[in-house]
Amino acid sequence: MLLVYTHKITPRVTYIMKHIFVNMLQMELKITDKVEDFIAHSEAKITYTKHPLQNEFFIRSHDILFEQGISAIDINVQKWDDIPCFFATSDKSSIPFDVFAAGFYLLSRYEEYLPHVKDEHGRYPAKESLAWEHGFLELPVVDLWVRKLAVALQKRFPDAGFVKRSTEFVSVIDIAVAYAYRKKGIIRTLAGTVMDLIALKPAKILERYLVLLRLKKDPYDFFSELIEAHRKYGVKSVFFFLLGDYSAYDKNIPYNKSSFQTLIKSVADYHVVSLMSSYYVVDNAQALKKERLRLKEIINRPVKRVRARYNRSFIPESYKAAVEAEFNEDYTMGYSDVLGFRAGSCIPFYFYDISYEIQLPLKVNPFCIQDSALLSLKDEEEALKKMDELYSYVERSGGDFITVFSNERWTEEMSLDLKDVYFKWISKRYEERKGSSV
């Protein structure tokens, strides 16, 4: 068992210590503020305070874990070998920075509580973040720090067991619009036709009516193809369906349409199906619960995962609403337009609500790639290379490699063939797994 001594046990200290040592390194942990207990402990132990007690493994503490609320913090980013870090410690420390304070800063999304300029959807933009400013957004720095911490502790305490999690690939599929043309109803079909006429798009008009006459497959209908590919390549996937009421940003098929419900049930036979919350309900617990119950009644099983439309996640309001609506997992932690690790981690973690200084019973599953961000790359080769690069960091840290792809973007109108990128990626992962097991 690892014992950590600190001069004051706070909710923040308890939260980050448990996440790092119990969740990430999978070891027994006890935190104490009693010096005599620390001195008597004969196994692995750490002092986390301002000054060391003896010649023990010591990390000089930053004040952030002993405060309440939010305050502007002057952050100086340095390097720990090849990895950026911040909250530097003294020469007496066993490692050069406070890994616990820095980890808490990123995982709690501390910076998102601070004043910032929101984007057109009210979201926190990547370019406001410390990671973007200092060029480490594409590194899961929290997880890499913890691996280095484990190595340092192992040298000091050879008998201590520090476990590395195995990397898992999780494919998130967004279904905000199940079909481009089918099942939309007469009014929406006529309106779409008129818009295509005004935009001088005769090819779109032809395609629409070929689909409606069942002479051509709907361009968004990849469901059977996806299910078969996932079965063939052993892909773990979560499909998020939008069941919100019609709005300017939510234009899926009506949730009570029997054919749409049949589609959802057919997907649920093979994969986990959960809820994509609609654009305007992300911080409205009652509306969110209403949408969750819609899906629950369709699939006749619990609905515990949620992901926000357009990644509209407001810290901490969205997570409070998700908990109140009885969700226990979220898949919104990431950026739509930029690749990388929004919380500096690829390992699931429970969200800490700074406004109430408590850990919420909501597991956050951070993704590092959304297909819309891949569109900024020049071609398919570069996209696959970037995915390989990010995957290598996830493997190195023992996290989950979570990607987000949408059937809406698998069309010829995109600058990149995202469907081809996706299928090549899952095929490649399969072949590599098969090769390593031989």
N, C-alpha and C positions, 0 to 999 in steps of 0.2 A: 504493500500500500504506500502511496505517495502522500506525504504530509506537507502542507503549505502553511507557513506561519506568516501572518500579516498583523499589523497593529490594529486594524479595524476591519471587521467582516461586514461588507456592505452587499446589497443585492447585486450590484454590478460586478463585484469581485467574485461572488458565488456563481453568477451566470457565466462569465468568461472562463473561469477555472474549470467548471464542469464541462463546458463545451469542448475545451482543448484537451483535457486529460481523460474525461469519461467518454465523450462522444467521438473525438478524433483519435486519441491514442488508446482508448479502451482499457483503462486501468482504474483500479480503486483509488479514491481520493478522499482525503479529509483536510478540512481547513480549520486552523486554530488561531486564536489570538493569545494563547497562554504559552509563555516562554518555556516554562518547565516541561510542558508536554512535548514541545519541539526538541528540547535538549535530550529528553529521554528516548525519543524515537530513534530506532536503530536502522531503519530502512531508508529508502530514498526520501529526500526532503529538500524543500526550497524555502528560502526567506524572501518574502516580498514586502519590503518596507523601505524606509529611507536609508537605514544603516544596517550592515550585517551584524549578527549576534556573535558569531565566531568565524571560523574559516569554512563556512558552508557554501553550497550553491546559492548564490545571491543575485537577485534582480532588483535593481533600484526602482521603486515605484513612482510612476507619474501620478499627478493629483486627480486625473479624470475619473478614476474608479472609486474615488472617495468623495466625490461631489454629487450634487443633485441638480437636475435641470441642464440647461444648455448655456454655454458661454463661448465667445470667440476665442479660438486657441491659435497661437502662432506655431505653425508646423514647419519644421526644417527637415526635408527629405534627404537622407544619406544612403549609403550602401552597406549591407552586411554581406561581404564577399560580392556575389553578383546580383544580389536581390535588393531592391529599394526598401527602405524602412524609415521609420520616424519615431519620435519620442526617445531620443538618445539618453543613455544612462551614464553613470560615472565609471572611472577606471576600475573601481572595485567590483563592478558587476561581472558576472560570469558570461553574459552575452551583452553586445553593445547597445541594445535598445530595449524598451519595455514592450515585449511582445504581447502582454496581456492588455495593456492600455491601447496599443495600436490595433490589436485585433478587435477590441470592443468598439473602437471608433468606426471601423469599417463595417462590421457586422450589424451594428445598431443603426447604421446609416445616419450617424450623428450629424454629418454635414448637410443632410437633407432637412434637418430642423432649422438650420441657419438661413438667413435671408438669401434668396437666389432668384434669378430670372427664369420663369417657367417657359416651356415651349407652347406651341399653338394648341396643344391638347391638355395644357395644365400640368405637364409632367416635369420631373426633374431632369434636365438635359445632361448628357454625359460630359459635355464641355464645361460644366460647372464643377465637376468633381476633382478632388485631389489627384486621383489616379490618372485622369486625362491630362491635367496640368503637368504632371511629372512623368508621364509616359509609361506608366505601369498597368494600364487598364487591362491589357491582354495577359497579365500574370495573375494567378490566384495566390497573391502574396501571403495572405493569412495562412494558407495551407502549407506553403513553402517555408514560411517562418517556423511553423510547428514541427515540420520534418527536421529542420536544422536544430531546433530546441531539443527534440528527442535524441538526436545524435550526441549533442553536448551532454545531456543527462546520462545517456548510456555510458559515455566515457567515465563519468564520475561515479555512476552506480551500475556496474556491469550486470548485476542480478535483476535489475528492474526490467520488466517486460513492456516494451512499447510496440503496440500493434499498428501496422499500416493497413488501412482499409483497401479493399480491392476495388478497382475502377469499374464502373458500370455505365454503359451507354443507354440513355433514355431518350426516345424520340417523342417529342410533343408535336401533335398535329392539330393545327387550328382549323376549325370549321365554322367560320363566321358567316359564310354563304355556301350552302351545300351544293346548289346548282346555279349556273349562270342564267339559264333560261327556263328550265323545267319548274313546274309546281308554283309559279309566281302568281297565277290568277290572270283573268282577262284584263283588268285595269292596269296592272303593272306591266303586262306584256305589251299592251297598246302604247303605254307611256314610253317604254323602252324603245319601241319601234319608231315613235315620233322623234325621240332624242337622236337616234341613229340617222334618221332622215335629215334632221337639222345639221348634224355633224358631218353629213355626206359620207356615211359609212355603209355603202350597199352590201359589202361582204358580210358585215355584222348582221344585217337584216336577213340575208339569205341563210346564214348560219343559224340564226334564231329559229326560223321556221322549219329548217331541215331537222333541227333537234326536236321541235314540238311535234313534227310529223313522224318522229322516231326513225328518220332516215340517216341520222348522224348522232353520235354520242355527245352528251353535254360536256363542254370543255372543262368543267370543274369536277366531273364524275370520275374519280380515281379510286373509289373505295375498294372495290374488289381487287384491283391491281395492288393497292397498298397492303391489304390483308394477306394476299398471297405472298408478296415479297417479304413481309414481316415474318410469316410462317417459315418461308424458305431459309431466311437468313437469321432466324432466332432473335428478332428485334423486340425489345420491351418498349411498348408504346402507350401513350395516353392521348386519347382524342378529346378535345374540348369543343363542345357544341354550344353555339349561341342560341338561347331560347328567349331572348328579351323581346319586348314589344317593338314594333316598327318605329324607326326614327331616322334622322339624317345620317347617322353613323351605324345603325343596326338594320340591315336589310335582308335578313335571312327569311326563309320560308316560315309562315306562321307555325308556332310550336304545336298547335292543336290539329294540324293537317295530318291525317292518318298515314299518308305516304311518307312524310317526313319522320314520323314516329317509327314507322317500320324500318327506315334506314338506320336510325339511331339504335334500335334494338338489334339489327343485324350486325352492326359494328361492335356492339356490346357483347355479342356472343364470342368475340375473339380478343378484344382488347378492353382495357379500362376506359370507361367513358365518364367524363365529368363536365363541369359547367364552365363555359366562358361567360363571365358576367358582362352584361351589356354596358354601353358607353356611360350612361348616366347613373348607374347604381353602385359604382365601386365603393362609395363611402356611405351607402344607405342600407343599413342592416335589414330593414323590413322588406325592401324591394329585392334585395339579394336573396333573402330567405324564400321569397315568393318564386324566384327563378329556380332556386335549388329544388323546391318541392315539385315544380313542373317536371324537371328531369327525373326526379326520384319516382314519380308516378308513371313515367314512360318506361323506365328500365326495371322498376320493381326491385331496386337494391339501393343501399346507402350511397349518397353523393357527398364525398368528403374533400374533394380537391377542387380548387378554383383557380382560374386564370383570367385576368382582366382584359377586356377588349382594348386594343391599341396599347397594351401595357400601361394603362392608366392606374398607376399605383401611387397613392398619396400617403406619405409617411407622417404619422402612424394611423391616420383615420381609416384607410382601406383595410388594414389588418385588424383593427378593432371591429370593424363591421363584419369582416369575414368570420371572426370568432363568434360574434353575436348571432350570425346566421348559421352557425353550427358546422362550419368547415374546420378541418384540422390540418390541411396542407395548401400551400400556395405555390404557383409556378409563374409568377410575374416578375421575379427579381432579375432584371436584365434590361438591356436597351434595345429598342427597335431598329435604330439607325447606325449603331456602332457595335462592333464585336468586342467581347471581353467580359470581365467579371465585375459587375456593378458593386458587389459587396466584398470584393477581393477574395472570394472563396468559391470553390466548386463542390463543397461538402454541405449537405443539408444542415440547417441550424434553426433553432427556435428563435422567434423574433423577440427582442427586448424593447419594450415600450418605455422610452425615456420620459414621456409625459406623466406616467404613473409609477415609474421605476419598478416595473415588474416584467417577468418573462411571460409572454402570452403562450397559450397552448396551441400554437400555430407553427408548423414546420415549414420553413421556407426552402424551396428547391430552386437554387439559382441556375439559370441557363446562361450560356456564353455565346451562343450563335442563334440569331434569328435570320431567316432567309432574306428579309428586307435589307439587312445590313450587308449581306453578300453581294447585293446588286451594285455596290460601290466598287467592286473589284472588276478588273478588265475582262476576264474570261473564266471559263470553266476550270482550266488548269490552275489558275491562281486561287480560285475558290477552294478547290480540293487541297491545295498546298497549305492554305491558311487553316483549314479544318484540321489537317494533320498536325500543324504546329500547335494549335490550341489543345488538341487531344494529347499531345506529348506532355504538356504541362499538367494536365489533369491526371495522367498516368503517374507522373512523377510525384504528385502530391496525394494520390489515393482518393480522388474525388469522383463525382458523377459527371459524365460528359452529357449535358442536356442540350439538344438542339430544338429549335422551333421552326416548323415548316407549315405553309398554308396551301391548300388546294387552289385558292384564288390566284396565286402567283405562278402556278404551273401552266402558263399560257405563252403563246408565241409573242405576246405584246411586251414581255419583259426583256430587258437588255441581256439577261443571262438565263440559260435553260436550267432553272432551279430544280425541275423534276429530274433531269439527267444527273445533276450534281448529287441530289439526294440518293437516287438509286445506285449510283457508282460508289457513293460513300458507304452505304450499308453493305453492299457487296464486298467492298474492300475490307471492311472490318471483319466480316464473316470469314473471308479467306485467311486473314491474319490470325484470327482465333483458331481456325482449323489447323493452320500450319504450326502454331505454337503448341498444340495439343498432341501432335504426332510424335 
